[in-house]
Amino acid sequence: MREEYDFSKGKRGLYSRDKKDLHFPVYLNPKLEDYYQKIATKKNIDLNTIINTILEKEMELHDSLS
């Protein structure tokens, strides 16, 4: 490492992004992933779409019961 670094031409925040754009991965139990992957394959859609649809329905159900 150098003793000193020159940051005089640096630009603050050039590579940062807003936290709202940050998405964390969600890992499914392998048994659940296999089950829903088979459904997604049969319907010719991706796994994310299946999981998001299920979670949206769960959210609607929860809201209707509240």
HUPENOR-V56681 format. One record per pair of residues at least 6 apart in sequence whose ideal C-beta (glycine too) atoms are under 7 Angstrom apart, sorted by the first residue. I is the first residue (numbers start at 0). GAP is how many residues later the second one is. If there is no record, write none. Layout:
((I;GAP) (I;GAP))
This chain:
((35;11) (35;14) (35;15) (36;10) (38;11) (39;6) (39;7) (39;10))
